[in-house]
Amino acid sequence: MTIMNTGLVRRRFLLLHNPVAGVRRRTLARRVASELERRGAEIVMLRSWGVAARAAPEAIARDVQLESFDAVIAAGGDGTVRALAMAVGERTPIPIGIIPTGTGNVLANEIGMPKKASDIAEVLMRGPVVEVAGAFADSEAFFLMAGAGFDGEVVAGLNQKLKRRFGKLAYTLPILRSMMKRPTPFAVMVDGKELEATWIVAANGRNYAGTFVLAPQARLSVRGFDAIVFNARTRRGRLLELLAIVTGLHTRLASVTVVPCHDIAVTAPGVPVQIDGDPMTDSPITITSRGPRLRLIGPRAQL
């Protein structure tokens, strides 16, 4: 892990705001911006419509002089952070901060971002910068997790309008739909070893679906991830796996295996895939830990 904190107070921010992300979108970003301005900061706002909108990130990459800012802030969910990270890329050392206005805000939970607007503003101005080791699913970068099977199917079936209106409750229907189906095994390769799974998650960090701890040993700052291999073959078995995730006991189930690794290949065709909570093209797919690095502002110097 590389810690990069100049000790300087950040004063000039570019704020990428996704106004349709999450149920807190109406007030939190505005309150944090007000807190920053009250502390003497200057903010330039650029709106990005849609969870995976590319227009604003492409505009950043093409038109914005990033070197004139101390930091870029993503106000939205994990998809907004990922899109901004891809726009900023590794062409500039400018760090990225988060105002967690999305539905799950897994990345913000992972790094321990505070909830109050005043505390968020303080972190954005003075917090240390750490490097997050990203990964690739084929050519698409991600920083938290990639899932193939159950959660890929849930994300693919999610109604985005309901998500924007009701937040996490919108996941109820696609989860129930997926749980009604009998789990189907498919072939995977984990660091060259052939396995069988009915659901697999490449976890780059500890948290999943908000604050559930899926991979206790995973660290965002360390290259590599944990493959959580689920192998339930019945609807009852899948329900037990989900309940065990909620209680933090999933690693004790006989149907769950955790494998530290760098490469995963889902070789079977037609398995739904999600990355950082956004739907992706179905398998076959190759997931590798050798992805881009994200310079992230957080409340602490260790992830």
FENPEPE-V193174 format. One record per pair of residues at least 24 apart in sequence whose C-alpha atoms are under 7 Angstrom apart, sorted by sequence separation. I is the first residue (numbers start at 0). GAP is how many residues later the second one is. If there is no record, write none. Layout:
i:I gap:GAP
i:I gap:GAP
This chain:
i:69 gap:24
i:70 gap:24
i:71 gap:24
i:72 gap:24
i:73 gap:24
i:74 gap:24
i:75 gap:24
i:76 gap:24
i:77 gap:24
i:153 gap:24
i:201 gap:24
i:202 gap:24
i:230 gap:24
i:262 gap:24
i:263 gap:24
i:70 gap:25
i:71 gap:25
i:72 gap:25
i:73 gap:25
i:74 gap:25
i:75 gap:25
i:76 gap:25
i:152 gap:25
i:201 gap:25
i:229 gap:25
i:230 gap:25
i:262 gap:25
i:56 gap:26
i:60 gap:26
i:70 gap:26
i:74 gap:26
i:75 gap:26
i:76 gap:26
i:200 gap:26
i:201 gap:26
i:229 gap:26
i:261 gap:26
i:262 gap:26
i:51 gap:27
i:56 gap:27
i:59 gap:27
i:60 gap:27
i:76 gap:27
i:77 gap:27
i:96 gap:27
i:199 gap:27
i:200 gap:27
i:228 gap:27
i:229 gap:27
i:261 gap:27
i:14 gap:28
i:50 gap:28
i:51 gap:28
i:76 gap:28
i:77 gap:28
i:149 gap:28
i:199 gap:28
i:200 gap:28
i:227 gap:28
i:228 gap:28
i:10 gap:29
i:11 gap:29
i:12 gap:29
i:13 gap:29
i:14 gap:29
i:15 gap:29
i:16 gap:29
i:17 gap:29
i:19 gap:29
i:50 gap:29
i:57 gap:29
i:77 gap:29
i:199 gap:29
i:227 gap:29
i:228 gap:29
i:10 gap:30
i:11 gap:30
i:12 gap:30
i:13 gap:30
i:14 gap:30
i:15 gap:30
i:16 gap:30
i:17 gap:30
i:18 gap:30
i:19 gap:30
i:20 gap:30
i:56 gap:30
i:198 gap:30
i:199 gap:30
i:227 gap:30
i:10 gap:31
i:11 gap:31
i:12 gap:31
i:13 gap:31
i:14 gap:31
i:15 gap:31
i:16 gap:31
i:17 gap:31
i:51 gap:31
i:198 gap:31
i:213 gap:31
i:226 gap:31
i:227 gap:31
i:15 gap:32
i:17 gap:32
i:196 gap:32
i:197 gap:32
i:198 gap:32
i:225 gap:32
i:226 gap:32
i:196 gap:33
i:197 gap:33
i:211 gap:33
i:225 gap:33
i:226 gap:33
i:94 gap:34
i:196 gap:34
i:197 gap:34
i:211 gap:34
i:225 gap:34
i:226 gap:34
i:212 gap:35
i:224 gap:35
i:225 gap:35
i:224 gap:36
i:106 gap:37
i:223 gap:37
i:224 gap:37
i:223 gap:38
i:28 gap:46
i:148 gap:49
i:149 gap:49
i:182 gap:49
i:183 gap:49
i:148 gap:50
i:182 gap:50
i:147 gap:51
i:148 gap:51
i:181 gap:51
i:182 gap:51
i:147 gap:52
i:181 gap:52
i:182 gap:52
i:146 gap:53
i:147 gap:53
i:181 gap:53
i:146 gap:54
i:180 gap:54
i:13 gap:55
i:20 gap:55
i:145 gap:55
i:146 gap:55
i:179 gap:55
i:12 gap:56
i:20 gap:56
i:144 gap:56
i:145 gap:56
i:178 gap:56
i:11 gap:57
i:12 gap:57
i:13 gap:57
i:14 gap:57
i:15 gap:57
i:16 gap:57
i:17 gap:57
i:144 gap:57
i:145 gap:57
i:11 gap:58
i:12 gap:58
i:13 gap:58
i:14 gap:58
i:15 gap:58
i:16 gap:58
i:17 gap:58
i:144 gap:58
i:10 gap:59
i:11 gap:59
i:12 gap:59
i:13 gap:59
i:14 gap:59
i:15 gap:59
i:16 gap:59
i:143 gap:59
i:144 gap:59
i:9 gap:60
i:12 gap:60
i:81 gap:60
i:143 gap:60
i:142 gap:61
i:143 gap:61
i:17 gap:62
i:102 gap:64
i:224 gap:64
i:102 gap:65
i:223 gap:65
i:222 gap:66
i:28 gap:70
i:190 gap:70
i:189 gap:71
i:190 gap:71
i:190 gap:72
i:27 gap:73
i:189 gap:73
i:190 gap:73
i:189 gap:74
i:188 gap:75
i:189 gap:75
i:24 gap:76
i:187 gap:76
i:188 gap:76
i:23 gap:77
i:187 gap:77
i:188 gap:77
i:187 gap:78
i:21 gap:79
i:186 gap:79
i:187 gap:79
i:20 gap:80
i:21 gap:80
i:22 gap:80
i:186 gap:80
i:20 gap:81
i:21 gap:81
i:186 gap:81
i:20 gap:82
i:34 gap:82
i:185 gap:82
i:220 gap:82
i:34 gap:83
i:219 gap:83
i:218 gap:84
i:31 gap:85
i:35 gap:85
i:30 gap:86
i:31 gap:86
i:34 gap:86
i:132 gap:87
i:31 gap:88
i:131 gap:88
i:132 gap:88
i:27 gap:89
i:31 gap:89
i:131 gap:89
i:132 gap:89
i:130 gap:90
i:132 gap:90
i:109 gap:96
i:109 gap:97
i:105 gap:101
i:108 gap:101
i:105 gap:102
i:108 gap:102
i:105 gap:103
i:105 gap:104
i:103 gap:105
i:104 gap:105
i:105 gap:105
i:103 gap:106
i:10 gap:114
i:9 gap:115
i:8 gap:116
i:9 gap:116
i:8 gap:117
i:152 gap:119
i:154 gap:119
i:151 gap:120
i:151 gap:121
i:148 gap:122
i:151 gap:122
i:154 gap:122
i:4 gap:123
i:147 gap:123
i:148 gap:123
i:154 gap:123
i:155 gap:123
i:3 gap:124
i:4 gap:124
i:147 gap:124
i:148 gap:124
i:154 gap:124
i:3 gap:125
i:147 gap:125
i:2 gap:126
i:3 gap:126
i:146 gap:126
i:147 gap:126
i:2 gap:127
i:146 gap:127
i:151 gap:127
i:1 gap:128
i:145 gap:128
i:146 gap:128
i:1 gap:129
i:145 gap:129
i:0 gap:130
i:144 gap:130
i:145 gap:130
i:144 gap:131
i:143 gap:132
i:141 gap:133
i:141 gap:134
i:22 gap:141
i:21 gap:142
i:22 gap:142
i:20 gap:143
i:22 gap:143
i:19 gap:144
i:22 gap:144
i:21 gap:145
i:137 gap:147
i:136 gap:148
i:137 gap:148
i:136 gap:149
i:137 gap:149
i:136 gap:150
i:140 gap:150
i:135 gap:151
i:136 gap:151
i:135 gap:152
i:134 gap:153
i:135 gap:153
i:134 gap:154
i:135 gap:154
i:133 gap:155
i:134 gap:155
i:135 gap:155
i:134 gap:156
i:133 gap:157
i:134 gap:157
i:132 gap:158
i:133 gap:158
i:132 gap:159
i:133 gap:159
i:132 gap:160
i:133 gap:160
i:131 gap:161
i:132 gap:161
i:130 gap:162
i:131 gap:162
i:130 gap:163
i:131 gap:163
i:130 gap:164
i:131 gap:164
i:129 gap:165
i:130 gap:165
i:128 gap:166
i:129 gap:166
i:128 gap:167
i:129 gap:167
i:128 gap:168
i:127 gap:169
i:128 gap:169
i:126 gap:170
i:127 gap:170
i:126 gap:171
i:127 gap:171
i:129 gap:171
i:126 gap:172
i:127 gap:172
i:128 gap:172
i:123 gap:173
i:126 gap:173
i:127 gap:173
i:122 gap:175
i:122 gap:176
i:112 gap:185
i:112 gap:186
i:110 gap:187
i:111 gap:187
i:110 gap:192
i:78 gap:197
i:77 gap:198
i:78 gap:198
i:78 gap:199
i:95 gap:199
i:96 gap:199
i:94 gap:200
i:95 gap:200
i:96 gap:200
i:94 gap:201
i:95 gap:201
i:94 gap:202
i:84 gap:209
i:0 gap:220
i:0 gap:221
i:2 gap:298
